[in-house]
Amino acid sequence: MPQNTLPPEDSQSLDLELRIGPAAHGGHFVARHEGRVVFVRHALPGELVRARLTEAGDKAKFWRADTVEVLEASPHRVEHFWAPADALRAGARGRLPVGGAEFGHIALEEQRRIKAGIFAEQLQRLGGLQREVTVEAAPGEDDGGLGWRTRASFSVAPGGKLAMHPHRSDELIPVQEMPLATGAINSLKLWDVDFTGTDRVEVAAPAVGGAPLVLLVPSPGTHPRTLARIASDIGTAADPGAGETVSVAAWDPESHDLTRLRGRTWVRENAAGHDFRVTGAGFWQIHRSAPLALTSAVRDGLQIQPGERVADLFAGAGLFTAPLADAAGETGHVLSVEGSPGASRDARKNLFSSPQVEVAQGRVDKVLRTREGGFDVVLLDPPRAGAGRTVVEQIDAASPRAIGYISCDPASFARDLAWFREAGWELDALRVFDLYPHTHHMESFAVLRKP
């Protein structure tokens, strides 16, 4: 069986009664059974639970388990808002819950306290720095942490219905809604469409309105007529208004080729007073309020001055490059570096009216290797794996007055921070945002300076 080493039908005899300890990075909580560490999902510190093993073995360093019954509940436990993701309801049926809402059983304020503790622990353990951390709610967060996702990804189950996977499992569970997604995504009613002939469906709906985009990842051998039928059915299934404007394209994740089936192959976003074109599956911040929260944090934290030389690394379609260029002015210079050819093309279109911007497509370390001179300020927004030691050393060699670091993973950030600290940099300011409510994920922005 892929990933899950214990089939659910055999798991009744593999239930453990566990007292839950502290939270761990990755959406787990730590418990112990006869001296062995068990990482338990869907629990809370202090609870006594019955947990069903999902991965175990005599030689394994640790086991994994899902909570299926709560014997002594935490006062911070609430009823999960989404039945398919509720481990207790799934466990009662001998099933696994879908992933993507693993903190949905925790009161929202407690989620943020837990995340703050996890971030602080990663800072201390991997970054060698002890610091108190507070996790801020996203601007305008007024719906109990629901309806924030402007992007959503689904698999396709046999029979053609949208489905999602449980954590670390290849099992497919059909879904009829996505409470974390914006109303613009849910109003497409994609659950009513027969997606037979596709392996995956990606959806993007701009936070500021405008035409949503549905990307179809075809199964091998699917005929173009099948994709055309699906595109037509998407327009028919959607609520009035949404169906008139929705765009559909076929997407090859390997080649990144896009084939227009309906409408256009991109969405229009807006942030910091700029319009942005984001093509296909190009990266954009997922939470509807994330662009506002992060561009404001960058502006306030870095205080770019007219005439300064700025590098925006892992720059994507230009979300941060545009306001950096505004601050640097026509006498400044902003280098935008992005590895994805598609995102880099979008950046060129989005920033064509800013002559002080230079867009360079390529791996960040390779581009920086060819640069002479330094920068006054460097901003980096690396993927979940972080920047890595080579890029850290290259940034240090550029001798900026300040470094801004945006991160979606506290572990990789803390590791990179340790390397920056070895080079003499200090953590000046840190803000952590709850841009992924009801999940274990969080986003941070840090400002580093040398004494």
VOGU-3710 file (C-alpha; in Angstrom, 3 decimals, decimal comma):
1> mpqntlpped> 0,000/0,000/0,000  1,552/3,387/-0,954  2,852/5,554/1,924  0,345/4,300/4,518  1,943/1,069/5,691  -1,114/-0,096/7,633  -4,360/-0,682/5,716  -7,411/0,819/7,467  -9,279/-2,497/7,519  -6,530/-4,026/9,678
11> sqsldlelri> -6,127/-1,060/11,992  -8,711/-1,778/14,704  -6,169/-3,965/16,526  -3,559/-1,224/16,103  -5,228/1,448/18,221  -3,257/2,995/21,073  -4,406/5,014/24,075  -2,050/7,984/24,214  -1,539/11,080/26,342  -0,705/13,879/23,930
21> gpaahgghfv> 2,328/16,091/24,465  3,539/19,227/22,670  2,940/20,247/19,067  5,585/19,425/16,472  6,310/21,078/13,140  4,288/19,502/10,335  0,822/19,287/11,886  1,622/16,564/14,415  1,524/16,295/18,195  4,046/14,237/20,104
31> arhegrvvfv> 3,091/11,235/22,241  5,029/8,243/23,519  4,181/4,570/23,631  6,521/2,290/25,560  9,340/4,755/24,977  8,726/5,166/21,246  7,745/8,532/19,780  4,370/8,576/18,043  3,449/11,574/15,904  -0,306/11,973/16,257
41> rhalpgelvr> -2,499/14,119/14,022  -5,873/15,675/14,906  -5,070/15,868/18,624  -4,284/18,638/21,138  -1,696/18,909/23,926  -2,892/17,350/27,160  -5,604/15,220/25,601  -6,050/11,516/26,173  -6,970/9,938/22,860  -7,384/6,653/21,094
51> arlteagdka> -5,145/6,892/18,052  -5,035/4,528/15,083  -1,573/3,762/13,734  -1,097/4,681/10,079  2,644/4,027/9,826  4,539/1,708/12,132  7,200/-0,960/12,227  9,450/-2,666/14,755  12,534/-0,971/13,292  10,935/2,426/12,707
61> kfwradtvev> 12,397/5,334/14,678  8,893/6,693/15,230  5,310/5,847/14,422  2,458/7,914/12,987  -1,172/7,826/14,040  -4,527/9,563/13,559  -6,839/10,390/16,447  -10,070/8,404/16,163  -11,594/9,003/19,615  -11,079/11,643/22,307
71> leasphrveh> -11,210/10,242/25,836  -10,253/13,468/27,639  -10,716/16,585/25,521  -8,801/19,849/25,575  -10,885/22,966/26,319  -9,595/24,298/22,981  -11,159/21,486/20,943  -14,110/22,449/18,711  -16,261/20,516/16,273  -14,543/20,281/12,914
81> fwapadalra> -16,191/22,498/10,298  -15,729/20,008/7,419  -16,909/16,414/7,732  -14,467/14,793/5,219  -11,519/16,311/7,108  -12,816/15,377/10,580  -10,651/12,542/11,904  -13,232/11,489/14,487  -16,045/11,032/11,974  -13,696/9,388/9,473
91> gargrlpvgg> -12,249/7,075/12,121  -15,716/5,946/13,201  -16,215/4,692/9,638  -12,798/3,046/9,484  -11,592/5,698/7,024  -8,926/8,372/6,905  -9,766/12,105/6,792  -8,796/14,214/3,806  -5,815/16,482/4,259  -5,721/20,240/4,049
101> aefghialee> -7,596/21,164/7,236  -5,656/19,303/9,926  -6,160/22,035/12,566  -9,903/22,385/11,967  -10,652/20,805/15,345  -8,810/23,593/17,211  -10,202/26,997/18,183  -8,672/29,624/15,906  -6,892/31,611/18,639  -5,393/28,408/20,014
111> qrrikagifa> -4,208/27,469/16,523  -2,216/30,700/16,474  -0,760/30,084/19,922  0,313/26,598/18,828  1,879/27,946/15,639  3,747/30,598/17,604  5,186/27,915/19,861  6,235/25,790/16,885  7,927/28,766/15,207  9,770/29,680/18,401
121> eqlqrlgglq> 10,901/26,078/18,875  12,262/25,908/15,325  14,072/29,211/15,816  15,754/27,925/18,950  16,528/24,398/17,772  17,665/25,142/14,210  18,505/28,833/14,337  20,124/28,942/17,768  17,979/31,937/18,713  15,527/32,308/21,563
131> revtveaapg> 12,751/34,752/20,738  9,125/35,213/21,653  6,814/34,813/18,672  3,298/36,077/18,032  1,196/34,895/15,096  -0,978/37,621/13,588  -4,357/37,078/11,963  -4,580/38,055/8,304  -6,102/41,470/7,556  -9,860/41,246/7,281
141> eddgglgwrt> -10,034/37,745/8,773  -13,689/37,793/9,786  -15,149/34,443/8,726  -13,709/32,076/11,294  -10,721/31,263/9,100  -12,867/30,038/6,181  -13,158/31,136/2,562  -9,576/32,341/2,170  -8,043/30,090/-0,485  -7,832/31,714/-3,914
151> rasfsvapgg> -6,123/28,563/-5,226  -7,222/24,956/-4,817  -5,975/21,641/-6,156  -7,975/18,450/-6,575  -7,353/14,928/-7,774  -9,920/13,016/-9,822  -11,454/9,814/-8,477  -12,653/6,886/-10,606  -15,966/8,027/-12,018  -14,634/11,511/-12,735
161> klamhphrsd> -15,522/13,294/-9,479  -13,211/15,714/-7,681  -11,382/14,127/-4,783  -8,669/14,762/-2,204  -6,056/12,588/-0,523  -5,664/11,802/3,159  -2,304/12,766/4,659  0,535/10,619/3,231  -1,902/8,376/1,377  -2,834/7,668/-2,240
171> elipvqempl> -6,448/6,945/-1,303  -8,968/9,207/-3,054  -11,978/10,625/-1,207  -14,602/12,461/-3,323  -15,530/15,943/-2,032  -18,613/18,116/-2,556  -17,265/21,410/-1,225  -14,105/23,175/-0,096  -14,908/25,435/2,891  -11,420/26,965/2,916
181> atgainslkl> -11,790/28,119/-0,700  -13,276/31,462/-1,657  -16,857/31,755/-2,766  -15,635/32,315/-6,313  -14,168/28,798/-6,367  -17,120/27,116/-4,695  -19,581/28,892/-7,010  -18,026/27,040/-9,955  -19,632/23,831/-8,594  -16,887/21,711/-10,070
191> wdvdftgtdr> -18,090/18,753/-7,969  -20,992/18,423/-10,425  -18,698/18,007/-13,442  -17,522/14,667/-14,853  -13,726/15,025/-15,106  -13,126/11,575/-16,578  -10,033/11,891/-18,743  -8,137/14,128/-16,328  -5,803/13,288/-13,454  -5,854/16,610/-11,626
201> vevaapavgg> -7,734/19,904/-11,556  -6,198/23,212/-10,441  -8,359/26,268/-9,786  -7,368/29,934/-9,381  -9,862/32,684/-8,558  -8,498/36,238/-8,202  -9,162/37,789/-4,805  -10,196/41,063/-6,463  -12,751/39,414/-8,740  -12,425/38,709/-12,405
211> aplvllvpsp> -12,443/35,498/-14,393  -11,363/32,359/-12,512  -9,162/29,835/-14,297  -9,529/26,041/-14,203  -6,520/23,995/-15,310  -7,053/20,407/-16,437  -4,166/17,940/-16,236  -5,157/15,335/-18,854  -4,746/11,604/-18,318  -2,433/9,916/-20,838
221> gthprtlari> -4,201/9,447/-24,157  -7,149/11,731/-23,457  -8,659/13,005/-26,712  -8,933/16,798/-27,196  -12,700/16,395/-27,716  -12,982/15,077/-24,151  -11,224/18,156/-22,792  -13,486/20,413/-24,872  -16,527/18,627/-23,403  -15,233/19,129/-19,857
231> asdigtaadp> -14,594/22,829/-20,530  -18,166/23,229/-21,756  -19,559/21,336/-18,746  -17,628/23,605/-16,365  -19,356/26,659/-17,798  -22,742/24,940/-17,555  -22,337/23,730/-13,956  -21,228/27,076/-12,496  -23,570/29,559/-10,832  -24,949/32,265/-13,146
241> gagetvsvaa> -22,253/34,864/-13,740  -19,393/32,593/-12,748  -20,105/30,268/-15,662  -20,053/33,146/-18,115  -16,545/34,236/-17,194  -14,670/31,082/-16,155  -11,602/30,243/-18,246  -10,403/26,665/-18,832  -7,064/25,398/-20,129  -5,263/22,079/-20,394
251> wdpeshdltr> -1,923/22,080/-18,591  1,073/19,765/-18,866  2,974/19,945/-15,530  6,121/18,502/-17,119  6,465/20,877/-20,071  4,309/23,645/-18,527  2,534/23,912/-21,892  -0,952/25,431/-21,788  -3,726/24,783/-24,296  -6,600/27,271/-24,170
261> lrgrtwvren> -10,002/25,584/-24,094  -12,201/28,472/-22,993  -11,472/32,115/-22,166  -7,807/32,826/-21,396  -4,858/31,041/-19,830  -4,158/33,548/-17,062  -5,814/35,439/-14,226  -5,488/39,086/-13,281  -4,519/39,919/-9,705  -4,133/43,313/-8,047
271> aaghdfrvtg> -1,952/44,332/-5,113  -0,121/47,421/-3,881  -1,749/49,511/-6,591  -0,525/47,291/-9,431  -2,200/44,791/-11,765  -0,483/41,448/-12,221  -0,942/38,803/-14,869  -0,399/35,275/-13,509  -0,341/32,592/-16,187  -1,464/29,001/-15,681
281> agfwqihrsa> -0,266/27,488/-12,427  2,118/30,392/-11,759  2,776/31,144/-8,102  0,667/33,677/-6,254  0,005/34,042/-2,540  -2,961/31,800/-1,705  -4,752/33,703/1,070  -6,971/36,448/-0,304  -5,371/38,972/2,096  -1,783/37,743/1,815
291> plaltsavrd> -0,622/40,218/-0,854  -1,779/43,159/1,278  -0,296/41,747/4,497  3,090/40,902/3,002  3,624/43,917/0,747  2,782/46,173/3,696  5,219/44,288/5,932  7,969/44,544/3,299  7,373/48,261/2,778  7,416/49,052/6,493
301> glqiqpgerv> 10,272/46,712/7,354  12,770/47,597/4,616  12,070/51,326/4,124  13,501/51,413/0,605  14,924/54,841/-0,270  14,942/56,562/-3,683  18,017/55,634/-5,679  18,758/52,388/-3,828  19,837/49,165/-5,516  17,515/46,317/-4,599
311> adlfagaglf> 17,443/42,599/-5,408  14,148/40,690/-5,327  15,072/36,997/-5,322  12,617/34,165/-6,106  10,470/37,030/-7,363  7,655/35,198/-9,158  5,358/37,416/-11,213  6,521/40,581/-9,462  4,253/40,948/-6,428  7,076/42,509/-4,380
321> tapladaage> 9,189/43,818/-7,255  6,559/46,402/-8,215  6,304/48,161/-4,811  10,090/47,895/-4,379  10,492/49,686/-7,711  7,987/52,345/-6,646  10,040/53,040/-3,526  13,423/52,997/-5,293  12,131/55,388/-7,933  13,483/56,050/-11,385
331> tghvlsvegs> 16,959/56,683/-9,971  17,047/53,267/-8,324  17,529/49,796/-9,718  15,618/46,623/-8,867  16,833/43,208/-10,015  14,036/40,619/-10,207  15,303/37,021/-10,271  12,975/34,074/-10,908  13,720/30,515/-11,964  10,391/29,696/-13,623
341> pgasrdarkn> 10,354/30,783/-17,277  6,574/31,297/-17,196  6,623/33,430/-14,044  9,550/35,413/-15,422  7,606/36,128/-18,626  4,702/37,322/-16,507  7,081/39,567/-14,555  8,302/41,189/-17,771  4,713/41,963/-18,772  3,751/43,143/-15,297
351> lfsspqveva> 6,784/45,420/-14,887  7,246/46,744/-18,428  6,337/50,296/-17,323  9,084/50,360/-14,652  12,379/51,057/-16,461  14,316/50,734/-13,197  13,455/47,016/-13,060  15,695/44,361/-14,595  14,115/40,916/-14,906  16,554/37,977/-14,919
361> qgrvdkvlrt> 15,285/34,444/-15,486  17,359/31,634/-13,999  18,408/29,949/-10,791  19,085/32,532/-8,120  22,584/31,278/-7,306  23,598/31,255/-10,972  22,277/34,764/-11,612  23,962/36,188/-8,521  27,231/34,522/-9,537  27,362/36,724/-12,642
371> reggfdvvll> 26,642/39,994/-10,823  29,276/42,558/-9,991  28,822/45,089/-7,229  26,433/44,849/-4,326  22,928/45,771/-3,288  21,560/48,180/-0,717  18,672/45,841/0,114  17,912/42,204/-0,685  14,464/40,633/-0,438  14,049/36,872/-0,834
381> dppragagrt> 10,931/34,717/-0,921  12,268/31,194/-1,478  10,186/28,026/-1,868  9,480/25,771/1,103  12,983/24,267/0,963  14,517/27,656/1,746  17,352/29,577/0,104  20,281/27,284/0,977  23,800/28,031/2,115  25,133/29,113/-1,297
391> vveqidaasp> 22,512/31,835/-1,744  22,971/32,934/1,874  26,690/33,376/1,264  26,057/35,257/-2,001  23,645/37,650/-0,287  26,154/38,271/2,482  28,868/38,984/-0,119  26,596/41,645/-1,690  26,847/43,638/1,581  23,296/45,015/1,763
401> raigyiscdp> 22,246/47,308/4,586  19,191/45,091/5,191  17,794/41,720/4,168  14,092/40,917/4,025  13,234/37,212/4,203  9,724/35,931/3,453  9,210/32,294/4,393  6,408/29,735/4,330  8,359/27,202/6,411  9,795/27,930/9,886
411> asfardlawf> 12,279/25,043/9,721  14,020/26,107/6,496  13,913/29,745/7,605  15,534/28,899/10,954  18,235/26,861/9,189  19,017/29,711/6,765  18,925/32,183/9,658  21,630/30,173/11,435  23,872/30,565/8,376  23,147/34,304/8,208
421> reagweldal> 23,999/34,608/11,905  27,297/32,810/11,297  28,068/35,600/8,810  27,303/38,298/11,388  23,654/39,081/10,628  21,128/39,609/13,401  17,366/39,118/13,404  16,049/42,653/13,753  12,310/42,325/13,180  10,018/39,310/12,817
431> rvfdlyphth> 6,344/39,086/11,926  4,484/35,785/11,560  1,107/35,698/9,811  -1,660/33,106/9,980  -2,190/33,006/6,218  -3,252/29,337/6,271  -5,996/29,067/8,937  -7,035/25,552/9,986  -3,740/24,124/8,714  -0,331/23,916/10,382
441> hmesfavlrk> 1,240/26,279/7,837  2,201/29,909/8,453  4,039/32,726/6,685  6,726/34,981/8,130  8,624/38,117/7,234  11,953/38,865/8,883  14,378/41,780/8,622  18,056/40,981/9,122  20,758/43,571/9,752  24,398/43,616/10,728
451> p> 25,307/45,502/13,926
//
